[in-house]
Amino acid sequence: MATRLLPPPVQRLIDEFARLPGIGPKSASRLTFYLLRMDKQQTLDLAAALEEMKERTRFCSVCFNITEEDPCVICTDEGRNGRILCVVEEPLDVVALERSRAFNGRYHVLHGAISPVEGIGPEDLKIEELVQRVNKGDFEELILATNPTLEGESTALYLQRRLTHDGLRLTRLARGLPVGGDLEYTDEITLGRALEGRQEL
């Protein structure tokens, strides 16, 4: 029988870190050993922050962005244009667009993009909720702000087919965004110009 090289609590933390996206076994080990060397209070603060995030954060029942209050501050802001709806893949995309200060409408967060390779279909995203919201609402423009990736383009095409209505203008962000990039990593000026130069579908 092989001797255990690491105490079970250490191995468990390595295994949990390794489950996170973009973290492989080596990075998981480095993070774990970094935490072992950290001051105990810092480690407890990190654990408390994780617990607080899970307890106090939820999804808005209207737009599905992350929030502490339901509905979220964007959905309840009467100063925003309630006739324009911007559809994004992830909550971080809302943060990026808000930083640009170029958009003052409402949002809908899909929580991903259609990706047959990863087994993600329309039913795995907040698409039915979007369709219901558009059918019930009084929107004049729907901005499909999915990422300029193969998955993002496929999702936008699918949404275009599902959401074509009389009087509803469908637009896509202008091509100033880099192909293969993510909205969350795009600078404010590029995002602002992309919003201003959006085109009819």
C-alpha positions as a printed Julia matrix, in Angstrom:
201×3 Matrix{Float64}:
   0.0    0.0     0.0
   1.39   3.39   -1.06
   2.16   5.99    1.62
   0.04   9.15    1.47
   2.28  11.99    0.35
  -0.09  14.77    1.44
  -2.44  15.07    4.41
  -6.08  14.53    3.3
  -7.19  18.17    3.97
  -4.39  19.46    1.72
  -5.19  16.97   -1.04
  -8.89  17.85   -0.81
  -8.17  21.55   -1.32
  -5.9   20.77   -4.29
  -8.69  18.66   -5.8
 -11.25  21.45   -5.26
  -9.02  24.1    -6.86
  -8.36  21.77   -9.82
 -12.11  21.7   -10.53
 -12.09  25.45  -11.28
 -11.88  26.56  -14.94
  -8.32  27.34  -16.08
  -6.73  25.74  -13.0
  -4.74  22.59  -13.64
  -3.21  20.24  -11.04
   0.05  22.24  -10.81
  -1.72  25.58  -10.33
  -4.05  23.96   -7.79
  -1.04  22.69   -5.84
   0.66  26.12   -5.95
  -2.49  27.86   -4.68
  -2.92  25.34   -1.88
   0.68  25.63   -0.69
   0.46  29.43   -0.91
  -2.59  29.31    1.38
  -0.71  27.03    3.78
   2.03  29.67    4.1
  -0.46  32.55    4.5
  -1.32  34.07    7.83
  -4.24  32.17    9.4
  -6.45  35.29    9.49
  -5.98  35.89    5.76
  -7.02  32.3     5.06
 -10.1   32.69    7.28
 -10.95  35.99    5.54
 -10.81  34.22    2.17
 -13.07  31.43    3.45
 -15.5   34.02    4.89
 -15.56  35.94    1.57
 -16.41  32.73   -0.32
 -19.16  31.89    2.15
 -20.6   35.42    2.05
 -20.59  35.41   -1.76
 -22.58  32.17   -1.86
 -25.03  33.25    0.83
 -25.72  36.83   -0.29
 -25.45  36.67   -4.08
 -28.26  35.43   -6.31
 -29.52  35.88   -9.85
 -31.97  38.67  -10.63
 -35.37  37.15  -11.46
 -35.78  39.62  -14.34
 -32.4   39.83  -16.15
 -30.44  36.96  -14.48
 -27.49  39.19  -13.64
 -25.83  38.62  -10.27
 -27.26  40.71   -7.45
 -27.79  41.03   -3.71
 -31.31  42.45   -4.21
 -34.03  41.01   -6.42
 -34.76  42.62   -8.8
 -31.29  44.08   -9.32
 -30.35  47.78   -9.27
 -30.24  47.96  -13.08
 -33.74  46.48  -13.49
 -35.18  48.86  -10.88
 -33.41  51.99  -12.21
 -36.2   54.08  -13.75
 -33.64  56.37  -15.38
 -32.69  53.62  -17.83
 -34.27  53.14  -21.26
 -36.68  50.23  -20.78
 -37.29  49.85  -24.53
 -33.76  48.66  -25.4
 -32.59  45.23  -24.24
 -28.97  44.08  -24.49
 -28.42  40.31  -24.45
 -25.04  39.13  -23.13
 -23.48  35.77  -22.32
 -22.17  36.35  -18.78
 -22.53  38.76  -15.82
 -18.96  39.98  -16.45
 -20.15  41.24  -19.86
 -22.64  43.51  -18.07
 -19.77  44.9   -15.98
 -17.72  45.56  -19.14
 -20.6   47.32  -20.93
 -21.45  49.4   -17.87
 -17.81  50.54  -17.66
 -18.09  51.84  -21.24
 -20.91  54.22  -20.14
 -22.25  53.93  -23.71
 -25.4   51.93  -22.89
 -28.33  52.99  -20.73
 -30.9   50.27  -21.42
 -31.72  46.94  -19.8
 -29.85  43.62  -19.9
 -30.56  39.91  -20.19
 -27.81  37.46  -19.19
 -27.87  34.07  -20.94
 -25.26  32.39  -18.69
 -23.26  30.95  -21.57
 -23.43  30.34  -25.29
 -24.67  27.47  -27.43
 -21.82  24.98  -27.81
 -22.62  21.49  -29.13
 -18.97  20.46  -28.5
 -19.41  21.13  -24.77
 -22.96  19.75  -24.75
 -24.56  23.17  -24.16
 -27.84  23.61  -26.01
 -30.46  26.41  -25.98
 -32.31  24.66  -23.14
 -29.22  25.07  -20.9
 -29.27  28.86  -21.21
 -31.73  31.58  -20.18
 -33.18  31.69  -23.71
 -36.8   30.69  -22.95
 -36.85  33.36  -20.25
 -35.6   35.87  -22.84
 -38.28  34.86  -25.37
 -41.0   35.25  -22.71
 -39.58  38.58  -21.62
 -39.52  39.93  -25.18
 -43.05  38.66  -25.87
 -44.41  40.31  -22.7
 -42.36  43.48  -22.94
 -42.53  46.61  -25.04
 -39.02  46.54  -26.48
 -38.17  48.4   -29.67
 -34.57  47.2   -29.99
 -32.78  44.02  -29.01
 -28.96  44.19  -29.07
 -27.37  40.75  -29.43
 -24.08  41.37  -27.63
 -22.77  37.81  -27.55
 -19.01  37.35  -27.86
 -17.47  37.41  -31.37
 -16.6   33.7   -31.17
 -18.03  30.73  -33.05
 -20.28  29.94  -30.07
 -21.32  33.57  -29.68
 -22.16  33.89  -33.37
 -24.16  30.63  -33.29
 -26.1   31.86  -30.26
 -26.85  35.21  -31.94
 -28.08  33.43  -35.07
 -30.31  31.16  -33.01
 -31.73  34.16  -31.11
 -32.29  36.04  -34.35
 -34.49  33.17  -35.6
 -36.4   32.93  -32.31
 -36.95  36.64  -31.73
 -37.97  38.11  -35.08
 -41.12  40.2   -34.41
 -42.87  43.05  -36.18
 -41.59  46.33  -34.81
 -38.61  44.78  -32.98
 -35.26  45.98  -34.28
 -32.51  43.35  -33.91
 -28.95  44.65  -33.84
 -25.49  43.16  -33.29
 -22.43  44.91  -31.85
 -20.24  46.43  -34.56
 -17.21  44.5   -35.67
 -14.77  46.75  -33.86
 -14.45  43.96  -31.32
 -11.61  41.5   -31.87
 -12.73  38.14  -33.26
 -12.12  35.38  -30.73
 -12.09  37.85  -27.81
 -14.36  38.22  -24.79
 -16.31  41.37  -23.85
 -14.95  41.31  -20.31
 -11.38  41.87  -21.58
 -12.25  44.63  -24.08
 -11.33  48.23  -23.23
 -14.03  50.88  -22.66
 -13.32  52.86  -25.86
 -13.59  49.82  -28.14
 -16.78  48.71  -26.4
 -18.25  52.21  -26.63
 -17.53  52.41  -30.36
 -18.92  48.92  -30.93
 -22.17  49.92  -29.23
 -22.44  53.18  -31.21
 -21.74  51.39  -34.51
 -24.12  48.45  -34.03
 -25.78  47.26  -37.2
 -29.16  45.97  -38.33
 -29.36  42.17  -38.67
